């Protein structure tokens, strides 16, 4: 089975070289990049990793879409550092 579009997809960042890739047949499959020490070191340098949600550009647009969470428990099933805990 071939998926030519996968070959065309690029991370478009300097982290691309840090992400390990495996090959299954004709398809390149990315591993969990957070398990790659080099990738995680670079990820930890990003402003959103150091400053939390206030540094995440999309957060200011997404936050108004959520109802008030005051007095509620939140289970953060996302990835990253778990800022909603």
N, C-alpha and C positions, 0 to 999 in steps of 0.2 A: 504494500500500500504506500503510495507516495502523496505527500502534501507539499507541493512546491511553494506555497505561501509561507510555510514555516522557515524555509531557507531565506526568504526575503525579509522576515521580521528581524529587527535589530533593536537592541536596547538603546542605542543612540547616546551612550554615556561612556565615561572613562571606566565605569565599573564592568563593562562588557568582558574585559579580559579576566576579571576576577571570578566570573561565574563559570563553574565547571559544566561541561556538557557531555552527555553520553549519546551514543548513537544506537538506535534500535531500527534495524533495516535501513531504509532511506530517510528516516525521520530523526532529526536531532532533538533530544529531549533534555530539558534543563532539570538539574537536580534542585533541591531546596537551597537556594542561594544563601539563606541565613545560616546554613551549616558550614559555609565556606568562610574561613577565618578572615581572609583578605577582604571579601565583600562586606562582612559584618563590621570590620574596622572602618571601612569607608562609609558605610551606612550610619555608623555611630557619630560621624563627623557632620552629618547633615543638620541644618538648623532645627528641623522638626524633631530630630532625635535628642537634641540638647534642650530645646525650649518648649517642647510639647505642642499641643494643639494650636496655641496662638501663633506658632511659626509655620503651621501647615496652611498653605495658600487656599486650599479648598474649604477649610473649616469655617471660615467667615461666611461662606455661601451656604454651607450645609446646616450650620447650627440653627438658623431660623426655621428650618423645615421640621425640627424635632419639637414635640410637645415639652412642656415643663417636666423636668425629671426630679424636681425638688421633693424630698421625702420618699423617693422611690429607690429601690435597689436596681442596679444595672449590672448585667452580665456582659462583659466585653469579650466577644468571640472573635474580634479582629486580630490582625497581626501587629507586630511592633511591640511597643513597651507597655501597652495597656493603660493608657492615660485615664480611662473612665472608671478605674477601680475605686 
